[in-house]
Amino acid sequence: MTKIFDVIRKPLLTEKGQLLREKNIQVFEVATWASKHQIREAVELLLQSKVKSVRTVRIPSRTKRLGRFVGTSSPRKKAYVELAEAIPTGE
């Protein structure tokens, strides 16, 4: 069995993510090998909430330059997780 933090790397805190959070959608960076089913299980364990749907996006690696040095960024995968009910914010 895989661990939660092997599947979910970190939450993505962006302006678009804040707007989606109002619609009850959380955005996470996940492992590139993780399936939607594994992401669903990990989020349900982490947030203690039912997951309505999971959408994923693969972001390929890109060439980066710093002066004369050329390198590549790592490929990433994002998951948009729609929750069945809102998470209490503690306010």
PDB file with one MODEL, atoms N, CA, C and O in Angstrom:
MODEL        1
ATOM      1  N   MET A   1       0.838  -1.188   0.000  1.00  0.00           N
ATOM      2  CA  MET A   1       0.000   0.000   0.000  1.00  0.00           C
ATOM      3  C   MET A   1       0.879   1.245   0.000  1.00  0.00           C
ATOM      4  O   MET A   1       1.877   1.307   0.718  1.00  0.00           O
ATOM      5  N   THR A   2       0.510   2.225  -0.797  1.00  0.00           N
ATOM      6  CA  THR A   2       1.265   3.467  -0.861  1.00  0.00           C
ATOM      7  C   THR A   2       0.817   4.396   0.247  1.00  0.00           C
ATOM      8  O   THR A   2      -0.320   4.319   0.712  1.00  0.00           O
ATOM      9  N   LYS A   3       1.705   5.269   0.665  1.00  0.00           N
ATOM     10  CA  LYS A   3       1.392   6.227   1.722  1.00  0.00           C
ATOM     11  C   LYS A   3       0.765   7.472   1.099  1.00  0.00           C
ATOM     12  O   LYS A   3       0.925   7.742  -0.091  1.00  0.00           O
ATOM     13  N   ILE A   4       0.048   8.220   1.933  1.00  0.00           N
ATOM     14  CA  ILE A   4      -0.656   9.410   1.456  1.00  0.00           C
ATOM     15  C   ILE A   4       0.315  10.394   0.816  1.00  0.00           C
ATOM     16  O   ILE A   4       0.053  10.914  -0.268  1.00  0.00           O
ATOM     17  N   PHE A   5       1.441  10.649   1.490  1.00  0.00           N
ATOM     18  CA  PHE A   5       2.350  11.679   1.006  1.00  0.00           C
ATOM     19  C   PHE A   5       3.292  11.172  -0.084  1.00  0.00           C
ATOM     20  O   PHE A   5       4.102  11.943  -0.599  1.00  0.00           O
ATOM     21  N   ASP A   6       3.202   9.894  -0.444  1.00  0.00           N
ATOM     22  CA  ASP A   6       3.857   9.418  -1.656  1.00  0.00           C
ATOM     23  C   ASP A   6       3.022   9.813  -2.869  1.00  0.00           C
ATOM     24  O   ASP A   6       3.563  10.079  -3.942  1.00  0.00           O
ATOM     25  N   VAL A   7       1.703   9.851  -2.694  1.00  0.00           N
ATOM     26  CA  VAL A   7       0.789  10.192  -3.785  1.00  0.00           C
ATOM     27  C   VAL A   7       0.617  11.702  -3.885  1.00  0.00           C
ATOM     28  O   VAL A   7       0.787  12.275  -4.962  1.00  0.00           O
ATOM     29  N   ILE A   8       0.282  12.354  -2.770  1.00  0.00           N
ATOM     30  CA  ILE A   8       0.056  13.808  -2.760  1.00  0.00           C
ATOM     31  C   ILE A   8       1.349  14.487  -2.335  1.00  0.00           C
ATOM     32  O   ILE A   8       1.830  14.280  -1.221  1.00  0.00           O
ATOM     33  N   ARG A   9       1.913  15.304  -3.232  1.00  0.00           N
ATOM     34  CA  ARG A   9       3.163  15.984  -2.916  1.00  0.00           C
ATOM     35  C   ARG A   9       2.911  17.231  -2.086  1.00  0.00           C
ATOM     36  O   ARG A   9       3.504  17.401  -1.020  1.00  0.00           O
ATOM     37  N   LYS A  10       2.012  18.129  -2.581  1.00  0.00           N
ATOM     38  CA  LYS A  10       1.739  19.367  -1.858  1.00  0.00           C
ATOM     39  C   LYS A  10       0.490  20.019  -2.437  1.00  0.00           C
ATOM     40  O   LYS A  10       0.135  19.774  -3.590  1.00  0.00           O
ATOM     41  N   PRO A  11      -0.178  20.851  -1.639  1.00  0.00           N
ATOM     42  CA  PRO A  11      -1.294  21.620  -2.209  1.00  0.00           C
ATOM     43  C   PRO A  11      -0.734  22.775  -3.043  1.00  0.00           C
ATOM     44  O   PRO A  11       0.321  23.326  -2.728  1.00  0.00           O
ATOM     45  N   LEU A  12      -1.442  23.126  -4.090  1.00  0.00           N
ATOM     46  CA  LEU A  12      -1.016  24.248  -4.922  1.00  0.00           C
ATOM     47  C   LEU A  12      -1.832  25.472  -4.538  1.00  0.00           C
ATOM     48  O   LEU A  12      -3.050  25.501  -4.715  1.00  0.00           O
ATOM     49  N   LEU A  13      -1.155  26.471  -4.015  1.00  0.00           N
ATOM     50  CA  LEU A  13      -1.808  27.675  -3.529  1.00  0.00           C
ATOM     51  C   LEU A  13      -1.589  28.802  -4.527  1.00  0.00           C
ATOM     52  O   LEU A  13      -0.584  29.510  -4.476  1.00  0.00           O
ATOM     53  N   THR A  14      -2.545  28.957  -5.433  1.00  0.00           N
ATOM     54  CA  THR A  14      -2.478  29.988  -6.456  1.00  0.00           C
ATOM     55  C   THR A  14      -3.789  30.767  -6.462  1.00  0.00           C
ATOM     56  O   THR A  14      -4.737  30.408  -5.762  1.00  0.00           O
ATOM     57  N   GLU A  15      -3.837  31.829  -7.252  1.00  0.00           N
ATOM     58  CA  GLU A  15      -5.078  32.607  -7.359  1.00  0.00           C
ATOM     59  C   GLU A  15      -6.195  31.759  -7.962  1.00  0.00           C
ATOM     60  O   GLU A  15      -7.335  31.809  -7.499  1.00  0.00           O
ATOM     61  N   LYS A  16      -5.874  30.990  -8.982  1.00  0.00           N
ATOM     62  CA  LYS A  16      -6.879  30.121  -9.594  1.00  0.00           C
ATOM     63  C   LYS A  16      -7.362  29.085  -8.581  1.00  0.00           C
ATOM     64  O   LYS A  16      -8.550  28.767  -8.534  1.00  0.00           O
ATOM     65  N   GLY A  17      -6.448  28.564  -7.778  1.00  0.00           N
ATOM     66  CA  GLY A  17      -6.811  27.597  -6.748  1.00  0.00           C
ATOM     67  C   GLY A  17      -7.742  28.188  -5.704  1.00  0.00           C
ATOM     68  O   GLY A  17      -8.650  27.512  -5.222  1.00  0.00           O
ATOM     69  N   GLN A  18      -7.518  29.453  -5.353  1.00  0.00           N
ATOM     70  CA  GLN A  18      -8.397  30.120  -4.386  1.00  0.00           C
ATOM     71  C   GLN A  18      -9.808  30.278  -4.943  1.00  0.00           C
ATOM     72  O   GLN A  18     -10.788  30.100  -4.219  1.00  0.00           O
ATOM     73  N   LEU A  19      -9.909  30.609  -6.215  1.00  0.00           N
ATOM     74  CA  LEU A  19     -11.230  30.741  -6.840  1.00  0.00           C
ATOM     75  C   LEU A  19     -11.939  29.388  -6.898  1.00  0.00           C
ATOM     76  O   LEU A  19     -13.148  29.307  -6.681  1.00  0.00           O
ATOM     77  N   LEU A  20     -11.186  28.333  -7.191  1.00  0.00           N
ATOM     78  CA  LEU A  20     -11.774  26.995  -7.250  1.00  0.00           C
ATOM     79  C   LEU A  20     -12.167  26.499  -5.857  1.00  0.00           C
ATOM     80  O   LEU A  20     -13.128  25.744  -5.714  1.00  0.00           O
ATOM     81  N   ARG A  21     -11.431  26.919  -4.844  1.00  0.00           N
ATOM     82  CA  ARG A  21     -11.723  26.500  -3.476  1.00  0.00           C
ATOM     83  C   ARG A  21     -13.115  26.966  -3.034  1.00  0.00           C
ATOM     84  O   ARG A  21     -13.773  26.304  -2.231  1.00  0.00           O
ATOM     85  N   GLU A  22     -13.554  28.107  -3.563  1.00  0.00           N
ATOM     86  CA  GLU A  22     -14.908  28.598  -3.270  1.00  0.00           C
ATOM     87  C   GLU A  22     -15.957  27.669  -3.871  1.00  0.00           C
ATOM     88  O   GLU A  22     -17.077  27.584  -3.366  1.00  0.00           O
ATOM     89  N   LYS A  23     -15.597  26.970  -4.953  1.00  0.00           N
ATOM     90  CA  LYS A  23     -16.509  26.015  -5.595  1.00  0.00           C
ATOM     91  C   LYS A  23     -16.305  24.599  -5.055  1.00  0.00           C
ATOM     92  O   LYS A  23     -16.817  23.635  -5.624  1.00  0.00           O
ATOM     93  N   ASN A  24     -15.548  24.476  -3.946  1.00  0.00           N
ATOM     94  CA  ASN A  24     -15.336  23.195  -3.272  1.00  0.00           C
ATOM     95  C   ASN A  24     -14.403  22.266  -4.058  1.00  0.00           C
ATOM     96  O   ASN A  24     -14.559  21.046  -4.026  1.00  0.00           O
ATOM     97  N   ILE A  25     -13.428  22.860  -4.766  1.00  0.00           N
ATOM     98  CA  ILE A  25     -12.439  22.085  -5.519  1.00  0.00           C
ATOM     99  C   ILE A  25     -11.057  22.401  -4.958  1.00  0.00           C
ATOM    100  O   ILE A  25     -10.668  23.566  -4.867  1.00  0.00           O
ATOM    101  N   GLN A  26     -10.320  21.361  -4.583  1.00  0.00           N
ATOM    102  CA  GLN A  26      -8.966  21.500  -4.056  1.00  0.00           C
ATOM    103  C   GLN A  26      -7.973  21.123  -5.158  1.00  0.00           C
ATOM    104  O   GLN A  26      -8.254  20.248  -5.977  1.00  0.00           O
ATOM    105  N   VAL A  27      -6.801  21.791  -5.179  1.00  0.00           N
ATOM    106  CA  VAL A  27      -5.785  21.527  -6.197  1.00  0.00           C
ATOM    107  C   VAL A  27      -4.516  21.031  -5.499  1.00  0.00           C
ATOM    108  O   VAL A  27      -4.032  21.655  -4.555  1.00  0.00           O
ATOM    109  N   PHE A  28      -3.985  19.898  -5.976  1.00  0.00           N
ATOM    110  CA  PHE A  28      -2.787  19.304  -5.400  1.00  0.00           C
ATOM    111  C   PHE A  28      -1.789  18.970  -6.491  1.00  0.00           C
ATOM    112  O   PHE A  28      -2.172  18.681  -7.625  1.00  0.00           O
ATOM    113  N   GLU A  29      -0.492  19.011  -6.143  1.00  0.00           N
ATOM    114  CA  GLU A  29       0.521  18.418  -7.010  1.00  0.00           C
ATOM    115  C   GLU A  29       0.669  16.979  -6.549  1.00  0.00           C
ATOM    116  O   GLU A  29       0.865  16.722  -5.361  1.00  0.00           O
ATOM    117  N   VAL A  30       0.579  16.041  -7.478  1.00  0.00           N
ATOM    118  CA  VAL A  30       0.610  14.619  -7.140  1.00  0.00           C
ATOM    119  C   VAL A  30       1.755  13.939  -7.885  1.00  0.00           C
ATOM    120  O   VAL A  30       2.349  14.519  -8.794  1.00  0.00           O
ATOM    121  N   ALA A  31       2.055  12.714  -7.492  1.00  0.00           N
ATOM    122  CA  ALA A  31       3.093  11.937  -8.158  1.00  0.00           C
ATOM    123  C   ALA A  31       2.665  11.640  -9.589  1.00  0.00           C
ATOM    124  O   ALA A  31       1.482  11.443  -9.866  1.00  0.00           O
ATOM    125  N   THR A  32       3.635  11.608 -10.493  1.00  0.00           N
ATOM    126  CA  THR A  32       3.308  11.397 -11.908  1.00  0.00           C
ATOM    127  C   THR A  32       2.765   9.997 -12.157  1.00  0.00           C
ATOM    128  O   THR A  32       2.050   9.793 -13.138  1.00  0.00           O
ATOM    129  N   TRP A  33       3.078   9.021 -11.300  1.00  0.00           N
ATOM    130  CA  TRP A  33       2.627   7.645 -11.475  1.00  0.00           C
ATOM    131  C   TRP A  33       1.273   7.389 -10.826  1.00  0.00           C
ATOM    132  O   TRP A  33       0.714   6.307 -11.005  1.00  0.00           O
ATOM    133  N   ALA A  34       0.723   8.347 -10.076  1.00  0.00           N
ATOM    134  CA  ALA A  34      -0.512   8.130  -9.319  1.00  0.00           C
ATOM    135  C   ALA A  34      -1.734   8.092 -10.235  1.00  0.00           C
ATOM    136  O   ALA A  34      -1.865   8.911 -11.145  1.00  0.00           O
ATOM    137  N   SER A  35      -2.621   7.137  -9.984  1.00  0.00           N
ATOM    138  CA  SER A  35      -3.863   7.044 -10.738  1.00  0.00           C
ATOM    139  C   SER A  35      -4.949   7.850 -10.020  1.00  0.00           C
ATOM    140  O   SER A  35      -4.766   8.264  -8.875  1.00  0.00           O
ATOM    141  N   LYS A  36      -6.071   8.066 -10.695  1.00  0.00           N
ATOM    142  CA  LYS A  36      -7.167   8.810 -10.092  1.00  0.00           C
ATOM    143  C   LYS A  36      -7.706   8.096  -8.857  1.00  0.00           C
ATOM    144  O   LYS A  36      -8.085   8.739  -7.878  1.00  0.00           O
ATOM    145  N   HIS A  37      -7.740   6.774  -8.905  1.00  0.00           N
ATOM    146  CA  HIS A  37      -8.230   6.000  -7.774  1.00  0.00           C
ATOM    147  C   HIS A  37      -7.316   6.176  -6.555  1.00  0.00           C
ATOM    148  O   HIS A  37      -7.808   6.334  -5.438  1.00  0.00           O
ATOM    149  N   GLN A  38      -6.002   6.149  -6.754  1.00  0.00           N
ATOM    150  CA  GLN A  38      -5.060   6.358  -5.662  1.00  0.00           C
ATOM    151  C   GLN A  38      -5.160   7.772  -5.106  1.00  0.00           C
ATOM    152  O   GLN A  38      -5.061   7.970  -3.895  1.00  0.00           O
ATOM    153  N   ILE A  39      -5.353   8.758  -5.981  1.00  0.00           N
ATOM    154  CA  ILE A  39      -5.493  10.144  -5.544  1.00  0.00           C
ATOM    155  C   ILE A  39      -6.761  10.296  -4.708  1.00  0.00           C
ATOM    156  O   ILE A  39      -6.742  10.966  -3.676  1.00  0.00           O
ATOM    157  N   ARG A  40      -7.860   9.681  -5.141  1.00  0.00           N
ATOM    158  CA  ARG A  40      -9.130   9.736  -4.407  1.00  0.00           C
ATOM    159  C   ARG A  40      -8.954   9.178  -2.998  1.00  0.00           C
ATOM    160  O   ARG A  40      -9.377   9.809  -2.029  1.00  0.00           O
ATOM    161  N   GLU A  41      -8.334   8.001  -2.870  1.00  0.00           N
ATOM    162  CA  GLU A  41      -8.140   7.379  -1.563  1.00  0.00           C
ATOM    163  C   GLU A  41      -7.268   8.241  -0.656  1.00  0.00           C
ATOM    164  O   GLU A  41      -7.568   8.399   0.527  1.00  0.00           O
ATOM    165  N   ALA A  42      -6.187   8.802  -1.208  1.00  0.00           N
ATOM    166  CA  ALA A  42      -5.272   9.622  -0.411  1.00  0.00           C
ATOM    167  C   ALA A  42      -5.949  10.896   0.089  1.00  0.00           C
ATOM    168  O   ALA A  42      -5.759  11.283   1.242  1.00  0.00           O
ATOM    169  N   VAL A  43      -6.735  11.549  -0.761  1.00  0.00           N
ATOM    170  CA  VAL A  43      -7.414  12.784  -0.355  1.00  0.00           C
ATOM    171  C   VAL A  43      -8.488  12.483   0.680  1.00  0.00           C
ATOM    172  O   VAL A  43      -8.657  13.251   1.627  1.00  0.00           O
ATOM    173  N   GLU A  44      -9.217  11.385   0.523  1.00  0.00           N
ATOM    174  CA  GLU A  44     -10.237  11.030   1.513  1.00  0.00           C
ATOM    175  C   GLU A  44      -9.604  10.762   2.869  1.00  0.00           C
ATOM    176  O   GLU A  44     -10.176  11.133   3.894  1.00  0.00           O
ATOM    177  N   LEU A  45      -8.437  10.125   2.900  1.00  0.00           N
ATOM    178  CA  LEU A  45      -7.746   9.900   4.168  1.00  0.00           C
ATOM    179  C   LEU A  45      -7.192  11.200   4.752  1.00  0.00           C
ATOM    180  O   LEU A  45      -7.259  11.422   5.961  1.00  0.00           O
ATOM    181  N   LEU A  46      -6.653  12.046   3.898  1.00  0.00           N
ATOM    182  CA  LEU A  46      -6.026  13.277   4.352  1.00  0.00           C
ATOM    183  C   LEU A  46      -7.037  14.289   4.863  1.00  0.00           C
ATOM    184  O   LEU A  46      -6.845  14.865   5.934  1.00  0.00           O
ATOM    185  N   LEU A  47      -8.112  14.516   4.114  1.00  0.00           N
ATOM    186  CA  LEU A  47      -9.079  15.566   4.449  1.00  0.00           C
ATOM    187  C   LEU A  47     -10.298  15.060   5.215  1.00  0.00           C
ATOM    188  O   LEU A  47     -11.117  15.861   5.665  1.00  0.00           O
ATOM    189  N   GLN A  48     -10.429  13.737   5.369  1.00  0.00           N
ATOM    190  CA  GLN A  48     -11.579  13.149   6.063  1.00  0.00           C
ATOM    191  C   GLN A  48     -12.892  13.637   5.450  1.00  0.00           C
ATOM    192  O   GLN A  48     -13.817  14.020   6.166  1.00  0.00           O
ATOM    193  N   SER A  49     -12.959  13.619   4.129  1.00  0.00           N
ATOM    194  CA  SER A  49     -14.120  14.094   3.397  1.00  0.00           C
ATOM    195  C   SER A  49     -14.319  13.224   2.163  1.00  0.00           C
ATOM    196  O   SER A  49     -13.349  12.691   1.624  1.00  0.00           O
ATOM    197  N   LYS A  50     -15.555  13.071   1.709  1.00  0.00           N
ATOM    198  CA  LYS A  50     -15.846  12.294   0.514  1.00  0.00           C
ATOM    199  C   LYS A  50     -15.438  13.074  -0.727  1.00  0.00           C
ATOM    200  O   LYS A  50     -15.611  14.291  -0.793  1.00  0.00           O
ATOM    201  N   VAL A  51     -14.896  12.365  -1.707  1.00  0.00           N
ATOM    202  CA  VAL A  51     -14.478  12.969  -2.970  1.00  0.00           C
ATOM    203  C   VAL A  51     -15.540  12.693  -4.015  1.00  0.00           C
ATOM    204  O   VAL A  51     -15.964  11.554  -4.209  1.00  0.00           O
ATOM    205  N   LYS A  52     -15.970  13.773  -4.695  1.00  0.00           N
ATOM    206  CA  LYS A  52     -16.983  13.654  -5.736  1.00  0.00           C
ATOM    207  C   LYS A  52     -16.353  13.276  -7.073  1.00  0.00           C
ATOM    208  O   LYS A  52     -16.844  12.378  -7.758  1.00  0.00           O
ATOM    209  N   SER A  53     -15.267  13.956  -7.449  1.00  0.00           N
ATOM    210  CA  SER A  53     -14.598  13.641  -8.713  1.00  0.00           C
ATOM    211  C   SER A  53     -13.139  14.066  -8.650  1.00  0.00           C
ATOM    212  O   SER A  53     -12.755  14.904  -7.834  1.00  0.00           O
ATOM    213  N   VAL A  54     -12.326  13.470  -9.533  1.00  0.00           N
ATOM    214  CA  VAL A  54     -10.902  13.780  -9.631  1.00  0.00           C
ATOM    215  C   VAL A  54     -10.577  14.021 -11.103  1.00  0.00           C
ATOM    216  O   VAL A  54     -10.891  13.196 -11.961  1.00  0.00           O
ATOM    217  N   ARG A  55      -9.946  15.158 -11.386  1.00  0.00           N
ATOM    218  CA  ARG A  55      -9.456  15.452 -12.737  1.00  0.00           C
ATOM    219  C   ARG A  55      -7.950  15.654 -12.648  1.00  0.00           C
ATOM    220  O   ARG A  55      -7.464  16.277 -11.704  1.00  0.00           O
ATOM    221  N   THR A  56      -7.214  15.140 -13.610  1.00  0.00           N
ATOM    222  CA  THR A  56      -5.761  15.264 -13.576  1.00  0.00           C
ATOM    223  C   THR A  56      -5.248  15.957 -14.828  1.00  0.00           C
ATOM    224  O   THR A  56      -5.866  15.902 -15.891  1.00  0.00           O
ATOM    225  N   VAL A  57      -4.086  16.618 -14.672  1.00  0.00           N
ATOM    226  CA  VAL A  57      -3.424  17.309 -15.768  1.00  0.00           C
ATOM    227  C   VAL A  57      -1.942  16.978 -15.694  1.00  0.00           C
ATOM    228  O   VAL A  57      -1.323  17.152 -14.644  1.00  0.00           O
ATOM    229  N   ARG A  58      -1.361  16.501 -16.800  1.00  0.00           N
ATOM    230  CA  ARG A  58       0.077  16.257 -16.867  1.00  0.00           C
ATOM    231  C   ARG A  58       0.756  17.490 -17.448  1.00  0.00           C
ATOM    232  O   ARG A  58       0.332  18.019 -18.475  1.00  0.00           O
ATOM    233  N   ILE A  59       1.813  17.944 -16.782  1.00  0.00           N
ATOM    234  CA  ILE A  59       2.575  19.094 -17.250  1.00  0.00           C
ATOM    235  C   ILE A  59       3.952  18.575 -17.663  1.00  0.00           C
ATOM    236  O   ILE A  59       4.719  18.145 -16.801  1.00  0.00           O
ATOM    237  N   PRO A  60       4.288  18.601 -18.950  1.00  0.00           N
ATOM    238  CA  PRO A  60       5.569  18.041 -19.402  1.00  0.00           C
ATOM    239  C   PRO A  60       6.753  18.891 -18.952  1.00  0.00           C
ATOM    240  O   PRO A  60       6.584  20.042 -18.548  1.00  0.00           O
ATOM    241  N   SER A  61       7.957  18.312 -19.026  1.00  0.00           N
ATOM    242  CA  SER A  61       9.162  19.060 -18.671  1.00  0.00           C
ATOM    243  C   SER A  61       9.424  20.107 -19.749  1.00  0.00           C
ATOM    244  O   SER A  61       9.061  19.936 -20.913  1.00  0.00           O
ATOM    245  N   ARG A  62      10.065  21.193 -19.327  1.00  0.00           N
ATOM    246  CA  ARG A  62      10.367  22.282 -20.250  1.00  0.00           C
ATOM    247  C   ARG A  62      11.849  22.604 -20.192  1.00  0.00           C
ATOM    248  O   ARG A  62      12.496  22.388 -19.167  1.00  0.00           O
ATOM    249  N   THR A  63      12.380  23.115 -21.275  1.00  0.00           N
ATOM    250  CA  THR A  63      13.774  23.526 -21.314  1.00  0.00           C
ATOM    251  C   THR A  63      13.923  24.876 -20.626  1.00  0.00           C
ATOM    252  O   THR A  63      13.175  25.814 -20.899  1.00  0.00           O
ATOM    253  N   LYS A  64      14.897  24.956 -19.734  1.00  0.00           N
ATOM    254  CA  LYS A  64      15.171  26.205 -19.015  1.00  0.00           C
ATOM    255  C   LYS A  64      16.607  26.627 -19.316  1.00  0.00           C
ATOM    256  O   LYS A  64      17.487  25.784 -19.493  1.00  0.00           O
ATOM    257  N   ARG A  65      16.833  27.931 -19.371  1.00  0.00           N
ATOM    258  CA  ARG A  65      18.177  28.451 -19.611  1.00  0.00           C
ATOM    259  C   ARG A  65      18.539  29.423 -18.505  1.00  0.00           C
ATOM    260  O   ARG A  65      17.709  30.199 -18.032  1.00  0.00           O
ATOM    261  N   LEU A  66      19.812  29.361 -18.103  1.00  0.00           N
ATOM    262  CA  LEU A  66      20.361  30.353 -17.197  1.00  0.00           C
ATOM    263  C   LEU A  66      21.717  30.731 -17.772  1.00  0.00           C
ATOM    264  O   LEU A  66      22.722  30.063 -17.527  1.00  0.00           O
ATOM    265  N   GLY A  67      21.728  31.821 -18.545  1.00  0.00           N
ATOM    266  CA  GLY A  67      22.940  32.196 -19.252  1.00  0.00           C
ATOM    267  C   GLY A  67      23.250  31.191 -20.339  1.00  0.00           C
ATOM    268  O   GLY A  67      22.428  30.946 -21.221  1.00  0.00           O
ATOM    269  N   ARG A  68      24.443  30.605 -20.277  1.00  0.00           N
ATOM    270  CA  ARG A  68      24.810  29.609 -21.289  1.00  0.00           C
ATOM    271  C   ARG A  68      24.478  28.192 -20.873  1.00  0.00           C
ATOM    272  O   ARG A  68      24.698  27.255 -21.640  1.00  0.00           O
ATOM    273  N   PHE A  69      23.956  28.021 -19.678  1.00  0.00           N
ATOM    274  CA  PHE A  69      23.627  26.691 -19.176  1.00  0.00           C
ATOM    275  C   PHE A  69      22.186  26.333 -19.516  1.00  0.00           C
ATOM    276  O   PHE A  69      21.273  27.139 -19.339  1.00  0.00           O
ATOM    277  N   VAL A  70      21.998  25.117 -20.003  1.00  0.00           N
ATOM    278  CA  VAL A  70      20.674  24.651 -20.404  1.00  0.00           C
ATOM    279  C   VAL A  70      20.305  23.456 -19.533  1.00  0.00           C
ATOM    280  O   VAL A  70      21.119  22.564 -19.296  1.00  0.00           O
ATOM    281  N   GLY A  71      19.068  23.458 -19.063  1.00  0.00           N
ATOM    282  CA  GLY A  71      18.584  22.339 -18.266  1.00  0.00           C
ATOM    283  C   GLY A  71      17.101  22.144 -18.519  1.00  0.00           C
ATOM    284  O   GLY A  71      16.515  22.811 -19.372  1.00  0.00           O
ATOM    285  N   THR A  72      16.503  21.240 -17.786  1.00  0.00           N
ATOM    286  CA  THR A  72      15.068  21.007 -17.938  1.00  0.00           C
ATOM    287  C   THR A  72      14.403  21.017 -16.568  1.00  0.00           C
ATOM    288  O   THR A  72      15.009  20.656 -15.559  1.00  0.00           O
ATOM    289  N   SER A  73      13.153  21.436 -16.559  1.00  0.00           N
ATOM    290  CA  SER A  73      12.351  21.350 -15.335  1.00  0.00           C
ATOM    291  C   SER A  73      11.758  19.949 -15.260  1.00  0.00           C
ATOM    292  O   SER A  73      11.671  19.248 -16.268  1.00  0.00           O
ATOM    293  N   SER A  74      11.359  19.552 -14.082  1.00  0.00           N
ATOM    294  CA  SER A  74      10.795  18.214 -13.897  1.00  0.00           C
ATOM    295  C   SER A  74       9.367  18.163 -14.421  1.00  0.00           C
ATOM    296  O   SER A  74       8.640  19.152 -14.320  1.00  0.00           O
ATOM    297  N   PRO A  75       8.950  17.024 -14.981  1.00  0.00           N
ATOM    298  CA  PRO A  75       7.537  16.882 -15.349  1.00  0.00           C
ATOM    299  C   PRO A  75       6.697  16.793 -14.083  1.00  0.00           C
ATOM    300  O   PRO A  75       7.146  16.248 -13.074  1.00  0.00           O
ATOM    301  N   ARG A  76       5.471  17.331 -14.133  1.00  0.00           N
ATOM    302  CA  ARG A  76       4.603  17.367 -12.960  1.00  0.00           C
ATOM    303  C   ARG A  76       3.222  16.860 -13.329  1.00  0.00           C
ATOM    304  O   ARG A  76       2.895  16.679 -14.502  1.00  0.00           O
ATOM    305  N   LYS A  77       2.422  16.637 -12.302  1.00  0.00           N
ATOM    306  CA  LYS A  77       1.039  16.239 -12.499  1.00  0.00           C
ATOM    307  C   LYS A  77       0.203  16.948 -11.439  1.00  0.00           C
ATOM    308  O   LYS A  77       0.544  16.929 -10.256  1.00  0.00           O
ATOM    309  N   LYS A  78      -0.888  17.570 -11.865  1.00  0.00           N
ATOM    310  CA  LYS A  78      -1.796  18.256 -10.947  1.00  0.00           C
ATOM    311  C   LYS A  78      -3.100  17.490 -10.885  1.00  0.00           C
ATOM    312  O   LYS A  78      -3.510  16.848 -11.853  1.00  0.00           O
ATOM    313  N   ALA A  79      -3.746  17.566  -9.734  1.00  0.00           N
ATOM    314  CA  ALA A  79      -5.046  16.930  -9.562  1.00  0.00           C
ATOM    315  C   ALA A  79      -6.029  17.968  -9.033  1.00  0.00           C
ATOM    316  O   ALA A  79      -5.762  18.650  -8.044  1.00  0.00           O
ATOM    317  N   TYR A  80      -7.173  18.076  -9.711  1.00  0.00           N
ATOM    318  CA  TYR A  80      -8.278  18.920  -9.259  1.00  0.00           C
ATOM    319  C   TYR A  80      -9.295  17.984  -8.616  1.00  0.00           C
ATOM    320  O   TYR A  80      -9.910  17.163  -9.297  1.00  0.00           O
ATOM    321  N   VAL A  81      -9.467  18.110  -7.305  1.00  0.00           N
ATOM    322  CA  VAL A  81     -10.309  17.190  -6.551  1.00  0.00           C
ATOM    323  C   VAL A  81     -11.551  17.937  -6.078  1.00  0.00           C
ATOM    324  O   VAL A  81     -11.456  18.890  -5.304  1.00  0.00           O
ATOM    325  N   GLU A  82     -12.723  17.493  -6.552  1.00  0.00           N
ATOM    326  CA  GLU A  82     -13.986  18.094  -6.126  1.00  0.00           C
ATOM    327  C   GLU A  82     -14.521  17.303  -4.948  1.00  0.00           C
ATOM    328  O   GLU A  82     -14.697  16.087  -5.026  1.00  0.00           O
ATOM    329  N   LEU A  83     -14.780  18.013  -3.849  1.00  0.00           N
ATOM    330  CA  LEU A  83     -15.257  17.365  -2.631  1.00  0.00           C
ATOM    331  C   LEU A  83     -16.770  17.383  -2.568  1.00  0.00           C
ATOM    332  O   LEU A  83     -17.412  18.287  -3.103  1.00  0.00           O
ATOM    333  N   ALA A  84     -17.336  16.381  -1.912  1.00  0.00           N
ATOM    334  CA  ALA A  84     -18.795  16.275  -1.804  1.00  0.00           C
ATOM    335  C   ALA A  84     -19.352  17.343  -0.877  1.00  0.00           C
ATOM    336  O   ALA A  84     -20.413  17.902  -1.155  1.00  0.00           O
ATOM    337  N   GLU A  85     -18.652  17.644   0.234  1.00  0.00           N
ATOM    338  CA  GLU A  85     -19.097  18.696   1.153  1.00  0.00           C
ATOM    339  C   GLU A  85     -17.936  19.595   1.492  1.00  0.00           C
ATOM    340  O   GLU A  85     -16.775  19.212   1.343  1.00  0.00           O
ATOM    341  N   ALA A  86     -18.249  20.795   1.951  1.00  0.00           N
ATOM    342  CA  ALA A  86     -17.227  21.784   2.241  1.00  0.00           C
ATOM    343  C   ALA A  86     -16.418  21.387   3.467  1.00  0.00           C
ATOM    344  O   ALA A  86     -16.934  20.758   4.391  1.00  0.00           O
ATOM    345  N   ILE A  87     -15.144  21.762   3.461  1.00  0.00           N
ATOM    346  CA  ILE A  87     -14.258  21.526   4.602  1.00  0.00           C
ATOM    347  C   ILE A  87     -14.398  22.708   5.546  1.00  0.00           C
ATOM    348  O   ILE A  87     -14.320  23.850   5.095  1.00  0.00           O
ATOM    349  N   PRO A  88     -14.603  22.477   6.851  1.00  0.00           N
ATOM    350  CA  PRO A  88     -14.654  23.612   7.784  1.00  0.00           C
ATOM    351  C   PRO A  88     -13.293  24.301   7.853  1.00  0.00           C
ATOM    352  O   PRO A  88     -12.263  23.638   7.970  1.00  0.00           O
ATOM    353  N   THR A  89     -13.291  25.627   7.779  1.00  0.00           N
ATOM    354  CA  THR A  89     -12.031  26.381   7.761  1.00  0.00           C
ATOM    355  C   THR A  89     -11.536  26.708   9.150  1.00  0.00           C
ATOM    356  O   THR A  89     -10.384  27.117   9.297  1.00  0.00           O
ATOM    357  N   GLY A  90     -12.349  26.548  10.173  1.00  0.00           N
ATOM    358  CA  GLY A  90     -11.904  26.830  11.533  1.00  0.00           C
ATOM    359  C   GLY A  90     -12.066  28.281  11.934  1.00  0.00           C
ATOM    360  O   GLY A  90     -11.516  28.693  12.955  1.00  0.00           O
ATOM    361  N   GLU A  91     -12.799  29.066  11.170  1.00  0.00           N
ATOM    362  CA  GLU A  91     -12.994  30.488  11.506  1.00  0.00           C
ATOM    363  C   GLU A  91     -14.254  30.676  12.313  1.00  0.00           C
ATOM    364  O   GLU A  91     -14.586  31.800  12.688  1.00  0.00           O
TER     365      GLU A  91
ENDMDL
END
